[in-house]
């Protein structure tokens, strides 16, 4: 028998304010609904209002996940928050989430891997559980990317939105094969040589300002197609599985054309791919847990099914996770 990290609850939260493609065009952005949908699949995004912090979104997603898991915050041993947009430079956003949830024990910390953040955070929590250091973990991806956007730059402002998603992991015994429920494997990568293709042009240690997001869209797209395909193959090979074993693809929601390409590689029909980018846009570290919470919440994804998650973000970072729910 081995210890597995089982997802026992999911939750997602989106700010109430919605900004459509038509709204952006009306605000003077040189774009149109047709242009954005054709290139990305995005139709709208949720934007946090003034005073609404990343930790606020994270807490609401976490509360829903805990409720769905039937677990009280008092049973949680650790919180890990994946975010690129922390409330403050320090302490961690996870520490603020810990306090807001009323957690009086355990520990909390942030992970920063941009759009791959949730897969990184899931890996961290899984490792703690496998080592026996914790029994229950709360993993959150939360972002207020609208604070990093140059709203005059149509190459970035149309792509991103705000939101949070969360999962509760619990230790459970497994047989050690792919019939086990829980995280079967995770796979992480980075390539700092690609740093300048997707970055924020500022920071405390460089300009003492927060800056705005800058992106070389063609290079990001090219690398994403290759890396996301590779990491899918890696996850399947590590578990001696073929694409037929995958019930659902729950990918990072960056571009529908990339998602369609990965689904085609897996021979998955569109109805087995979770797509939320049209309604959520790219919410970076929040996108995978938001998509997962959406599909579990509406009954599409069922207990016992095999889920493949993959993501790529600035850094470049990329990774995948193969999970039986």
C-alpha positions as CSV (number, residue, x, y, z in Angstrom):
1,X,0.0,0.0,0.0
2,X,1.1,3.6,-0.7
3,X,-0.2,7.0,0.3
4,X,-2.1,8.9,-2.4
5,X,-3.4,12.5,-2.4
6,X,-7.1,12.3,-3.2
7,X,-9.1,15.4,-4.4
8,X,-12.1,15.3,-2.1
9,X,-13.5,18.8,-2.8
10,X,-13.4,21.5,-5.5
11,X,-14.4,25.1,-5.5
12,X,-14.2,28.2,-7.7
13,X,-15.0,31.9,-7.4
14,X,-15.2,34.7,-10.0
15,X,-15.6,38.4,-9.3
16,X,-19.1,39.7,-10.1
17,X,-17.9,42.4,-12.5
18,X,-17.9,41.1,-16.1
19,X,-16.2,42.8,-19.0
20,X,-17.1,41.5,-22.5
21,X,-15.2,41.9,-25.7
22,X,-17.7,44.5,-26.8
23,X,-17.0,46.4,-23.6
24,X,-13.3,46.5,-24.4
25,X,-14.0,47.8,-27.9
26,X,-16.3,50.4,-26.5
27,X,-13.6,51.6,-24.1
28,X,-11.3,52.4,-27.1
29,X,-9.2,49.2,-27.3
30,X,-8.4,48.6,-31.0
31,X,-10.1,45.3,-31.2
32,X,-13.5,43.6,-31.8
33,X,-15.4,40.6,-30.5
34,X,-14.8,38.8,-33.8
35,X,-11.1,39.4,-33.7
36,X,-10.7,38.2,-30.1
37,X,-13.0,35.1,-30.4
38,X,-11.3,34.0,-33.7
39,X,-7.8,34.1,-32.2
40,X,-8.4,33.1,-28.6
41,X,-11.9,31.8,-28.0
42,X,-12.5,34.4,-25.3
43,X,-15.8,36.2,-25.1
44,X,-15.7,37.8,-21.6
45,X,-13.6,38.0,-18.5
46,X,-14.3,38.7,-14.8
47,X,-12.5,41.7,-13.2
48,X,-12.0,42.3,-9.5
49,X,-13.4,45.7,-8.3
50,X,-11.3,48.2,-6.3
51,X,-10.6,46.8,-2.8
52,X,-11.2,43.2,-3.9
53,X,-7.9,41.4,-3.3
54,X,-6.4,38.1,-4.5
55,X,-6.8,36.7,-0.9
56,X,-10.6,37.6,-1.0
57,X,-11.0,35.5,-4.2
58,X,-8.9,32.7,-2.7
59,X,-10.9,32.6,0.5
60,X,-14.2,32.3,-1.3
61,X,-13.0,29.5,-3.6
62,X,-11.5,27.7,-0.6
63,X,-14.7,28.0,1.4
64,X,-16.7,26.3,-1.4
65,X,-14.1,23.6,-1.8
66,X,-14.1,22.9,2.0
67,X,-17.9,22.8,2.0
68,X,-18.0,20.4,-1.0
69,X,-15.4,18.2,0.8
70,X,-17.4,18.2,4.0
71,X,-14.2,19.2,5.9
72,X,-13.8,21.9,8.5
73,X,-10.9,24.3,8.3
74,X,-9.7,22.9,11.6
75,X,-8.7,19.7,9.8
76,X,-6.5,21.4,7.3
77,X,-2.7,21.0,7.9
78,X,-1.4,23.2,5.1
79,X,-2.4,25.9,2.6
80,X,-0.5,26.6,-0.6
81,X,-1.6,29.4,-2.8
82,X,-0.4,29.7,-6.4
83,X,-0.4,33.4,-7.4
84,X,1.4,35.9,-9.5
85,X,-0.6,38.8,-8.0
86,X,-0.1,38.6,-4.2
87,X,-1.9,41.0,-1.9
88,X,1.5,42.3,-0.7
89,X,5.1,41.7,-1.4
90,X,5.1,40.0,2.0
91,X,3.8,38.2,4.0
92,X,2.5,35.5,1.7
93,X,-1.1,35.7,0.4
94,X,-1.5,32.2,1.8
95,X,-0.8,33.5,5.3
96,X,-3.6,36.1,4.8
97,X,-5.9,33.3,3.5
98,X,-5.0,31.2,6.6
99,X,-6.1,34.0,8.9
100,X,-9.3,34.8,7.0
101,X,-10.3,31.2,7.1
102,X,-9.7,31.0,10.8
103,X,-7.1,28.3,10.5
104,X,-5.2,28.1,13.9
105,X,-2.7,25.3,13.1
106,X,-0.4,24.0,10.3
107,X,1.4,26.3,7.8
108,X,0.8,28.3,4.7
109,X,3.0,29.5,1.8
110,X,2.8,30.9,-1.8
111,X,4.1,29.4,-5.0
112,X,4.9,31.6,-8.0
113,X,5.1,29.8,-11.4
114,X,2.6,32.1,-13.3
115,X,0.1,30.0,-15.3
116,X,1.7,26.7,-14.2
117,X,1.3,27.7,-10.6
118,X,-1.6,25.4,-9.7
119,X,0.3,22.3,-11.1
120,X,3.4,23.4,-9.1
121,X,1.3,24.0,-5.9
122,X,-0.5,20.7,-6.4
123,X,2.8,18.9,-6.6
124,X,4.1,20.6,-3.4
125,X,1.0,19.5,-1.5
126,X,1.1,16.0,-3.0
127,X,4.8,15.6,-1.9
128,X,4.0,16.7,1.7
129,X,1.1,14.2,1.8
130,X,3.2,11.3,0.3
131,X,5.9,12.0,2.9
132,X,3.4,11.8,5.7
133,X,4.0,15.3,6.9
134,X,0.4,16.4,6.4
135,X,-2.9,14.6,6.0
136,X,-5.1,17.3,4.5
137,X,-4.0,20.2,2.3
138,X,-5.8,23.1,0.7
139,X,-4.4,24.0,-2.7
140,X,-5.5,27.3,-4.3
141,X,-4.9,29.2,-7.5
142,X,-5.9,32.8,-7.3
143,X,-5.2,35.9,-9.4
144,X,-6.1,39.5,-9.9
145,X,-4.3,39.8,-13.2
146,X,-6.3,42.9,-14.2
147,X,-3.9,44.8,-11.9
148,X,-0.9,43.9,-14.2
149,X,-2.6,44.8,-17.5
150,X,-1.9,47.7,-19.7
151,X,-5.4,48.3,-20.9
152,X,-4.1,50.1,-24.1
153,X,-2.2,47.0,-25.2
154,X,-4.5,44.8,-27.1
155,X,-2.0,42.0,-27.3
156,X,-2.5,41.4,-23.6
157,X,-5.5,43.2,-22.2
158,X,-8.0,41.0,-24.1
159,X,-6.5,37.8,-22.8
160,X,-6.7,37.9,-19.0
161,X,-9.2,37.8,-16.2
162,X,-9.4,37.5,-12.4
163,X,-10.6,34.5,-10.4
164,X,-9.7,31.7,-8.0
165,X,-10.1,27.9,-7.8
166,X,-9.3,25.5,-5.0
167,X,-9.1,21.8,-4.2
168,X,-8.9,19.9,-0.9
169,X,-6.5,17.0,-0.9
170,X,-6.6,14.2,1.7
171,X,-4.2,11.3,2.3
172,X,-5.7,7.9,1.5
173,X,-4.2,4.4,1.0
174,X,-3.8,3.1,-2.5
175,X,-2.5,-0.1,-4.1
176,X,0.1,1.7,-6.1
177,X,-1.3,1.3,-9.5
178,X,-3.4,3.4,-11.9
179,X,-6.7,2.2,-10.5
180,X,-6.0,4.2,-7.3
181,X,-7.9,7.4,-6.7
182,X,-5.8,10.5,-6.3
183,X,-2.7,12.1,-7.9
184,X,-0.9,9.4,-9.9
185,X,2.0,11.7,-10.9
186,X,3.0,15.3,-11.6
187,X,5.7,16.6,-13.9
188,X,7.3,20.0,-13.6
189,X,9.7,21.9,-16.0
190,X,11.1,25.4,-16.5
191,X,13.4,27.1,-19.0
192,X,14.7,30.5,-17.8
193,X,16.2,31.2,-21.2
194,X,12.7,32.1,-22.4
195,X,12.2,34.6,-19.6
196,X,11.8,37.6,-21.9
197,X,9.0,36.2,-24.0
198,X,6.4,36.7,-21.2
199,X,7.1,38.9,-18.2
200,X,6.1,42.0,-16.2
201,X,8.3,45.0,-16.9
202,X,8.8,45.9,-13.3
203,X,9.3,44.7,-9.8
204,X,10.4,45.6,-6.3
205,X,14.0,44.3,-7.0
206,X,14.4,46.1,-10.3
207,X,12.2,49.2,-10.9
208,X,10.5,49.5,-7.5
209,X,7.2,49.5,-9.5
210,X,4.8,46.6,-10.3
211,X,4.9,47.2,-14.1
212,X,2.7,45.7,-16.8
213,X,2.5,42.4,-18.5
214,X,4.5,42.1,-21.8
215,X,4.3,39.2,-24.2
216,X,5.7,37.9,-27.4
217,X,2.6,36.1,-28.5
218,X,4.0,34.2,-31.4
219,X,6.9,32.8,-29.3
220,X,4.6,31.9,-26.4
221,X,2.2,30.1,-28.8
222,X,5.0,28.2,-30.5
223,X,6.5,27.0,-27.2
224,X,3.2,26.2,-25.7
225,X,2.2,23.8,-28.5
226,X,5.4,21.9,-28.1
227,X,5.8,21.9,-24.4
228,X,2.2,21.1,-23.6
229,X,2.3,18.1,-26.0
230,X,5.5,16.9,-24.5
231,X,4.3,17.0,-20.9
232,X,1.1,15.1,-21.9
233,X,3.3,12.3,-23.3
234,X,5.4,12.4,-20.2
235,X,2.5,11.9,-17.8
236,X,1.1,9.0,-19.8
237,X,4.4,7.3,-20.2
238,X,5.2,7.6,-16.5
239,X,2.1,5.7,-15.8
240,X,2.4,3.2,-18.7
241,X,-0.9,4.5,-20.1
242,X,-2.2,5.4,-23.5
243,X,-4.5,8.3,-24.5
244,X,-7.5,5.9,-24.2
245,X,-7.1,6.0,-20.4
246,X,-7.8,9.7,-20.2
247,X,-11.5,10.6,-19.5
248,X,-11.1,14.3,-19.3
249,X,-8.6,17.0,-20.4
250,X,-8.7,19.9,-17.9
251,X,-6.1,22.3,-19.4
252,X,-4.8,25.7,-18.6
253,X,-7.2,28.1,-20.3
254,X,-4.8,30.3,-22.4
255,X,-5.9,29.8,-26.0
256,X,-8.6,27.6,-27.4
257,X,-6.5,26.8,-30.5
258,X,-3.8,25.3,-28.2
259,X,-6.4,23.4,-26.2
260,X,-7.9,22.0,-29.4
261,X,-4.5,20.8,-30.6
262,X,-3.8,19.0,-27.4
263,X,-7.2,17.3,-27.4
264,X,-6.6,16.2,-31.0
265,X,-3.3,14.6,-29.9
266,X,-5.1,12.7,-27.2
267,X,-7.9,11.7,-29.6
268,X,-10.4,13.3,-27.2
269,X,-13.6,14.6,-28.7
270,X,-14.6,18.2,-27.7
271,X,-17.2,17.0,-25.2
272,X,-14.4,15.4,-23.1
273,X,-12.4,18.6,-22.9
274,X,-13.2,21.2,-20.3
275,X,-13.3,24.7,-21.8
276,X,-14.0,27.8,-19.7
277,X,-11.8,30.3,-21.6
278,X,-14.8,31.7,-23.4
279,X,-16.3,32.8,-20.1
280,X,-13.3,33.2,-17.8
281,X,-10.4,34.2,-20.2
282,X,-6.9,33.4,-18.9
283,X,-6.9,33.5,-15.1
284,X,-3.3,32.1,-14.9
285,X,-2.8,29.9,-11.8
286,X,-6.6,29.9,-11.2
287,X,-7.6,28.6,-14.6
288,X,-7.2,24.8,-14.0
289,X,-8.9,24.7,-10.6
290,X,-11.6,27.0,-11.9
291,X,-12.2,24.7,-14.9
292,X,-12.1,21.6,-12.7
293,X,-14.6,23.1,-10.2
294,X,-16.9,24.0,-13.1
295,X,-16.9,20.5,-14.6
296,X,-17.2,18.7,-11.3
297,X,-19.9,21.1,-10.2
298,X,-22.1,20.6,-13.2
299,X,-21.7,16.8,-13.1
300,X,-19.6,16.3,-16.2
301,X,-16.6,14.9,-14.3
302,X,-17.5,12.0,-12.1
303,X,-15.7,10.2,-9.2
304,X,-13.3,7.6,-10.5
305,X,-12.6,9.2,-13.8
306,X,-9.1,10.0,-15.1
307,X,-8.2,13.6,-15.5
308,X,-5.2,15.1,-17.2
309,X,-4.2,18.7,-16.4
310,X,-1.5,20.6,-18.1
311,X,-0.3,24.2,-18.2
312,X,2.5,26.5,-19.4
313,X,3.3,30.0,-18.2
314,X,5.9,32.7,-18.0
315,X,9.4,31.7,-17.0
316,X,8.9,29.6,-19.1
317,X,7.3,27.0,-16.7
318,X,5.2,24.1,-17.7
319,X,3.8,20.9,-16.1
320,X,1.2,18.3,-16.0
321,X,-0.7,16.2,-13.4
322,X,-2.5,12.9,-14.0
323,X,-5.3,12.4,-11.4
324,X,-8.0,9.8,-10.8
325,X,-10.8,11.8,-9.1
